[in-house]
Amino acid sequence: MSTSRRQFIAASAVAAAAAPGLFAAGDDTLKVGLIGCGDRGTGAATQALLADKNVKFVAMADAFADRIETSLKNLNSKAALKGKIDVKPDAQFVGFEAYKEVIARCDVVLLCSTPHFRPIHLKAAVDAGKHVFCEKPVAVDAPGVRSVLASCAEAKKKSLSVVSGLCLRFDAGFREAVKRVRDGAIGNPVALFANDYRGGRWAKPRQPDWSDMTYQMRNWYNFTWLSGDFNVEQHIHFLDVCAWVMGDKYPAKAIGMGGRSVLTGTEYGNIYDHFSVVYEYANGARLVSNTRQHPKTKGDLSARVLGERGQALLSERTNGITIKSEKLDWVFEGDSGDMYQTEHNELFASIRAGKPINNGEYMAHSTLLAIMGRTAAYTGQEITWKMALESKEDLSPPKYEWDAKLAQPTIAVAGVTRYS
């Protein structure tokens, strides 16, 4: 059956579940379901099951059966999860609409599919009254962001927890550094630098028996409609750190560039392998964002903040977390903990306490920040925050069908590709 995106979203709404706070301070079993069974989904399931004493893993969904099989095998191999996994064959669902079956069977939903589907899955989960762990990014286009904002507003009304996969916000070192900066340790930030330099990326060559849809779904990272491009799919982490430092305030406009200079084969779809974007805040502060994915090159994952009276570095442990100012020379030397586990610990604690966490606004706005930069680079034009939020560009395919004929997506060219 052919299903359009509009029909797909509309069909997601199901009856509301039990009243919020049902599990508060109780011993009831929380049933957990996973949508998207890749490595990140398997990791999220592991962390969810370790986050609470009385949880049961009951259902899984993915576009491909082999991914469910591999994920479940990996989960069953973990001694720490013994007794918590009960995913029977009839609770393993495959296909574009498999998410509905998982949502119907659980109390907590882990949304870890390819980013394109996140708005659809989140809406369905919230409509059904389920608590959510929502991986980043939460959308690949502005209509998706607007949908997520609406879903998260609805989650607040229903007292549902929505915890984001923007994991650096759950790292103890990052939390301490951002608190100090926001408390004035370096004065007002005037310039921020977000770097994401990596040594290449994975790609899957097309197999003879794969349809267009199968190929693009298997090779999802390399197609903008599925991943959002590198600037959205991965660089969102350090863009979000910069937004966090700025008090969750976002830039007024952006201009940038990017392209494909190394990863140019057809297996690399239509996304770029480098971006350089300058964002400008209303107060004149700048955020300079640079990324690349070129094999055999030096990596750097960091955010640097220059303030009126000093600077802060927030990076992976190889570079450290430091603040240097006129009166302070601080290095974080504590235990950052496992930020991935902390996400789930706080999610499940909030459910048990009946005190929901809702990360909806920042996870949606940081996704839009990344889309804004991508759009500036793709078009070569200055893109304002208003333009980014109100864009009508919908990256969805005409229909979700395995034998659908899909054209090879166009590679954006600055000055040719238009804002819409």
C-alpha positions in Angstrom: 0.0 0.0 0.0 1.3 3.4 -0.9 1.4 6.0 2.0 2.2 9.7 1.7 4.0 11.5 4.5 0.8 13.4 5.4 -1.2 10.1 5.6 1.7 8.5 7.5 1.7 11.2 10.2 -2.1 11.3 10.4 -2.3 7.5 10.8 0.1 7.7 13.8 -2.4 9.1 16.2 -3.7 6.4 18.5 -5.7 6.4 21.7 -4.1 8.0 24.8 -2.7 5.6 27.3 -2.9 5.5 31.1 -2.9 8.7 33.2 0.5 10.4 33.7 2.3 9.5 37.0 1.0 5.9 36.9 4.5 4.6 37.8 5.4 7.4 40.2 7.2 5.9 43.3 5.7 2.5 42.5 7.1 -1.0 41.8 5.2 -1.5 38.5 7.1 -2.8 35.6 7.9 -0.2 33.0 7.7 -1.8 29.5 10.3 -0.6 27.1 10.2 -0.7 23.3 12.8 0.2 20.7 12.2 1.8 17.3 15.4 1.7 15.2 17.7 -1.2 16.0 21.1 -0.1 14.8 24.1 0.4 17.0 22.8 3.5 18.6 19.4 1.9 19.2 21.1 -1.2 20.8 23.1 1.1 23.0 20.0 3.1 24.1 18.2 -0.1 24.9 21.1 -1.3 27.0 21.2 2.0 28.9 17.4 2.0 29.4 17.4 -1.5 30.9 20.2 -0.6 33.3 18.5 2.6 34.4 15.8 1.1 36.5 15.4 -2.0 38.6 11.9 -3.0 37.3 11.9 -2.7 33.5 11.2 -5.2 30.8 12.2 -4.9 27.1 9.1 -6.1 25.2 9.1 -5.0 21.6 11.3 -3.9 18.7 10.8 -2.3 15.3 13.0 -1.6 12.3 12.8 -1.3 8.6 14.9 -4.4 8.2 14.6 -7.8 10.0 18.3 -8.5 10.1 18.9 -5.4 12.2 16.4 -6.6 14.8 18.1 -10.0 14.8 21.5 -8.5 15.3 20.4 -6.1 18.0 18.5 -8.7 20.0 21.5 -11.0 19.8 23.8 -8.3 21.2 21.4 -7.4 23.9 20.9 -11.0 25.0 24.7 -11.5 25.2 24.9 -8.9 28.0 24.9 -10.5 31.4 23.8 -7.3 33.1 20.5 -7.5 31.2 19.6 -11.0 32.2 15.9 -11.3 33.0 15.0 -8.0 31.5 14.6 -9.0 27.9 11.3 -10.5 26.8 11.0 -9.8 23.1 9.1 -12.7 21.5 9.1 -13.3 17.8 5.6 -11.8 17.6 6.8 -8.6 19.1 9.5 -8.0 16.4 8.0 -5.7 13.8 9.4 -4.9 10.4 8.5 -2.2 7.9 7.6 1.5 7.6 4.6 1.2 10.0 6.2 -1.2 12.5 6.6 1.6 15.0 2.9 1.6 15.7 3.0 -1.9 17.1 5.9 -1.1 19.4 4.2 2.0 20.7 1.1 0.1 21.5 3.0 -2.4 23.6 5.2 -0.3 25.8 5.3 2.5 28.4 8.7 4.0 27.4 9.6 4.3 23.7 13.2 4.7 22.5 13.3 6.5 19.1 16.5 5.6 17.4 15.6 5.2 13.8 17.1 7.3 10.9 16.4 11.0 11.6 13.8 11.5 8.8 11.3 9.4 10.7 11.7 11.0 14.1 8.8 13.6 13.8 6.4 10.8 12.8 7.4 8.5 15.5 7.5 11.1 18.2 4.0 12.3 17.3 2.7 8.8 17.5 4.3 8.1 20.9 3.0 11.4 22.4 -0.4 10.9 21.0 -0.4 7.4 22.7 0.7 8.9 26.0 4.1 7.3 26.1 7.3 8.6 27.7 10.1 9.0 25.1 13.9 8.9 24.7 14.4 10.8 21.4 17.7 10.5 19.6 19.2 13.5 17.8 18.6 15.1 15.4 14.9 15.3 15.7 14.2 16.2 12.1 15.8 16.8 8.7 13.7 19.7 7.5 11.7 22.6 8.9 8.2 20.9 8.7 9.7 18.1 10.8 11.0 20.6 13.4 7.6 22.3 13.6 6.0 18.9 14.1 8.4 18.1 16.9 7.8 21.4 18.6 4.0 20.7 18.5 4.5 17.1 19.8 6.7 18.3 22.7 4.2 21.0 23.7 1.5 18.2 23.8 3.8 16.1 25.9 4.0 18.9 28.4 0.2 19.0 28.6 0.2 15.2 29.2 3.0 15.3 31.8 5.1 13.0 29.6 8.9 12.9 29.8 10.8 13.6 26.5 14.5 13.2 27.0 16.9 14.1 24.2 19.9 12.2 22.8 22.0 15.4 22.8 24.2 13.6 25.2 26.8 16.3 26.0 24.2 18.0 28.1 24.3 15.0 30.4 28.1 15.0 30.8 29.2 16.2 34.2 32.2 18.0 32.9 30.3 19.9 30.3 27.5 20.7 32.8 30.0 22.2 35.2 31.8 24.2 32.5 28.6 25.6 31.0 27.3 26.6 34.4 30.5 28.5 35.2 30.4 30.3 31.8 26.8 31.2 32.2 27.5 32.4 35.7 30.0 34.9 34.2 33.4 33.2 34.5 34.6 34.6 31.2 32.2 37.5 30.8 29.7 37.7 28.0 30.6 35.4 25.1 31.6 37.3 21.9 32.7 34.5 19.7 32.2 30.7 19.7 33.9 28.1 17.6 32.3 24.7 17.0 34.6 22.1 15.3 33.7 18.6 14.1 36.7 17.2 12.1 36.5 13.5 11.4 38.3 11.0 9.3 35.8 10.0 6.7 32.5 8.2 7.0 30.9 4.9 6.2 29.0 4.1 3.0 27.3 1.0 1.6 27.6 0.1 -2.0 24.4 -0.8 -3.8 23.6 -4.5 -4.1 22.0 -5.9 -7.4 18.8 -6.9 -5.7 18.2 -3.7 -3.8 15.4 -1.3 -4.9 16.0 2.4 -4.9 14.3 2.7 -1.5 16.1 -0.3 0.0 19.5 1.1 -1.1 18.8 4.6 0.3 17.5 3.2 3.5 20.5 0.9 3.9 22.9 3.7 3.1 20.8 6.3 5.0 23.6 8.4 6.3 24.6 9.5 2.8 21.2 10.9 1.8 20.0 14.3 3.1 16.4 13.3 3.2 17.2 10.5 5.7 20.1 11.9 7.8 19.9 15.7 7.3 23.6 15.7 6.1 26.6 15.7 8.4 26.0 19.2 9.7 22.6 18.0 11.1 23.2 14.3 11.9 26.4 14.6 13.9 27.7 18.2 14.2 24.4 19.1 16.0 26.2 18.0 19.2 28.6 20.9 19.3 26.2 23.4 17.8 23.9 22.5 20.6 26.7 23.0 23.2 27.2 26.5 21.8 23.4 27.2 22.0 23.5 25.9 25.6 26.4 28.2 26.5 24.3 31.1 25.1 21.4 30.4 27.4 19.5 28.4 24.7 19.3 31.5 22.6 19.8 31.1 18.9 21.4 33.1 16.1 19.5 35.6 14.0 21.1 34.6 10.7 23.8 32.5 9.0 25.9 32.4 5.9 28.2 29.7 4.8 29.7 27.3 2.3 30.4 23.6 1.9 30.8 20.9 -0.7 32.2 17.5 -1.7 35.9 17.5 -2.2 37.0 14.0 -1.1 34.0 11.7 -0.7 32.6 12.1 -4.2 31.6 8.6 -5.2 28.0 7.6 -5.9 28.0 5.6 -2.7 28.3 8.9 -0.8 24.8 9.9 -1.9 24.2 13.6 -2.1 25.5 15.0 1.2 28.6 17.2 1.7 31.9 16.2 3.2 32.7 19.7 4.6 30.9 22.8 5.9 31.9 26.2 7.1 29.1 28.4 8.5 29.2 31.7 10.4 26.1 32.3 12.5 25.4 35.8 13.9 23.5 36.6 17.0 21.3 39.7 17.4 23.8 41.1 19.9 26.7 40.8 17.4 28.3 37.6 18.8 29.4 35.1 16.2 29.4 31.3 16.1 31.9 30.0 13.6 31.1 26.4 12.7 33.5 24.1 10.7 33.2 20.5 9.8 34.9 17.9 7.6 34.9 14.2 7.0 38.2 13.5 5.1 40.2 10.3 5.6 43.7 10.4 7.1 43.1 13.9 8.6 43.4 15.1 12.2 40.2 15.0 14.3 38.8 17.7 16.5 35.5 17.6 18.3 35.2 20.7 20.4 33.5 24.0 21.2 35.6 27.0 22.2 34.0 30.1 23.8 35.8 33.5 23.8 34.4 35.9 26.3 35.1 39.5 27.3 37.4 38.3 30.1 38.6 34.9 29.1 37.8 31.7 27.2 36.5 28.2 27.7 37.2 24.9 25.9 34.7 22.1 25.9 36.0 19.1 24.1 36.6 15.4 24.3 38.9 14.1 27.0 42.0 14.4 24.6 41.8 18.2 24.9 40.0 18.5 28.1 37.5 21.0 29.6 39.1 24.2 30.8 38.3 27.8 31.6 40.9 30.5 31.6 40.1 34.1 32.6 41.6 37.0 34.5 40.8 35.4 37.8 40.4 31.8 37.0 42.5 28.9 35.6 40.1 25.9 35.9 40.4 22.4 34.6 37.7 19.8 35.1 39.3 16.9 36.8 36.2 15.1 38.1 34.4 12.0 36.8 32.2 13.0 33.9 30.3 9.7 34.2 28.7 7.9 31.3 26.6 10.6 29.6 24.6 8.0 27.7 23.7 6.2 30.8 22.9 9.4 32.7 20.3 10.3 30.0 18.4 7.2 30.8 18.9 7.3 34.5 17.3 10.8 34.6 14.5 9.7 32.2 13.5 6.8 34.3 13.9 8.6 37.6 11.6 11.3 36.3 8.9 8.8 35.3 9.1 7.1 38.7 8.9 10.4 40.5 6.1 11.8 38.4 8.2 14.8 37.6 8.6 14.7 33.8 11.6 16.1 31.9 10.9 17.8 28.6 13.9 18.6 26.4 11.7 19.4 23.5 12.4 23.0 22.8 16.2 22.8 22.8 16.4 19.6 20.9 14.1 21.0 18.2 15.8 24.4 18.0 19.3 22.9 17.9 18.2 20.7 15.1 16.9 23.8 13.3 20.2 25.6 14.0 22.0 22.7 12.1 19.4 22.8 9.3 19.8 26.6 9.0 23.6 26.2 8.5 23.1 23.4 5.9 20.6 25.6 4.0 23.0 28.5 4.0 25.7 26.3 2.6 23.5 24.5 0.1 22.0 27.8 -1.3 24.9 30.2 -0.8 22.4 32.7 0.6 22.1 34.4 4.0 19.4 32.5 5.9 17.6 34.1 8.9 16.2 32.2 11.8 12.7 33.1 10.6 13.5 31.7 7.1 14.8 28.5 8.6 11.8 28.0 10.8 9.2 28.9 8.2 10.8 27.0 5.3 8.3 24.8 3.3 11.0 22.5 2.1 9.8 18.9 2.7 12.5 16.3 2.0 10.1 13.3 2.1 9.9 10.9 -0.8 6.6 10.7 -2.7 5.7 7.5 -0.9 7.0 5.0 1.6 7.1 1.9 -0.5 9.9 -0.6 -1.0 9.5 -0.8 -4.7 9.2 3.0 -5.2 11.2 4.5 -7.9 13.4 7.2 -6.4 15.6 9.5 -8.4 19.2 9.9 -7.4 19.0 12.9 -5.1 20.5 16.1 -6.4 23.7 17.4 -4.9 23.2 21.0 -3.8 25.1 23.7 -5.6 25.5 27.1 -4.0 23.9 29.8 -6.2 21.8 27.2 -8.0 19.9 25.5 -5.2 17.1 27.7 -4.0 15.7 28.3 -0.5 12.1 27.3 -0.3 
